[in-house]
Amino acid sequence: MQLLRRIFKTAGCLILCLNSVSSIAEAPNSQCFGTTSQGKLKHGVILPKKGDNFVVFSELAWHLGRTYVHSKVAEVVLSAYQQLATQSADKKFMYAETGWIKGGKFSPHKTHQNGLSVDFMVPVVDKKGNSAYLPITVKNKLGYNIEFDAAGKFEQYTIDFNVLALHLKVLNETAKSLGFGISRVFFDPKLQKKLFATEQGDYLKANIKFNTKQAWVRHDEHYHVDFDLPCESL
């Protein structure tokens, strides 16, 4: 298993080098085409593995090039984390898969094709009430197979709905300040009730579109965010 991980890591590093994207700041502006479910991306940028208050869900996925987004989306994601580091300094955040550098089909996802989609793992607290990261293992499919109950609990972890709501609000406000916003959020409809019951709930209902029916996967351990940047036709 360790040898396999090293092979994947090396292959991923070679892919990143060949794509010649050394940093978000140095990369040219991205251009998206088509839709999230049928699209592509030009000059995609890779999100950093970690920051003061966030980490990627899997370094292996990062090295394999599965965390590329549109440059404007990257700007929003990172700016939001910076704001949250001030507003909620003790909270930990984790992002998950986004897409390929050139977009296109991104198995097993049905979307994530034009650089405008980001999966965020739900922020949680442990049994002591401290902010924590979800346990990411191969056995739980890198977190995507974690199942929360109707109360938002999984083993010793409980979804921090207040922080989740604040994160979405900050993401939307940051995107709006740059001339766009969030087009939709996918999150388990049953758990949305707890999200809308938070201090930011009224803002979310008034400003962000959520799925009203159950998606093909539950979206309880993560929330899928699509941004609404205009894209060229395919």
HELIX and SHEET records of a PDB file:
HELIX    1   1 GLN A    2  LEU A   18  1                                  17    
HELIX    2   2 GLU A   59  HIS A   63  1                                   5    
HELIX    3   3 SER A   71  GLN A   87  1                                  17    
HELIX    4   4 PHE A  161  SER A  177  1                                  17    
HELIX    5   5 PRO A  189  PHE A  196  1                                   8    
HELIX    6   6 GLY A  201  ASN A  207  1                                   7    
SHEET    1   A 2 GLN A  31  GLY A  34  0                                        
SHEET    2   A 2 GLY A  39  LYS A  42 -1                                        
SHEET    1   B 2 VAL A  45  ILE A  46  0                                        
SHEET    2   B 2 TYR A  68  VAL A  69 -1                                        
SHEET    1   C 5 PHE A  54  VAL A  56  0                                        
SHEET    2   C 5 PHE A  93  TYR A  95  1                                        
SHEET    3   C 5 SER A 117  MET A 121 -1                                        
SHEET    4   C 5 HIS A 222  PHE A 227 -1                                        
SHEET    5   C 5 ILE A 182  PHE A 186 -1                                        
SHEET    1   D 4 SER A 131  ALA A 132  0                                        
SHEET    2   D 4 VAL A 124  VAL A 125 -1                                        
SHEET    3   D 4 TYR A 157  ILE A 159 -1                                        
SHEET    4   D 4 LYS A 153  PHE A 154 -1                                        
END                                                                             
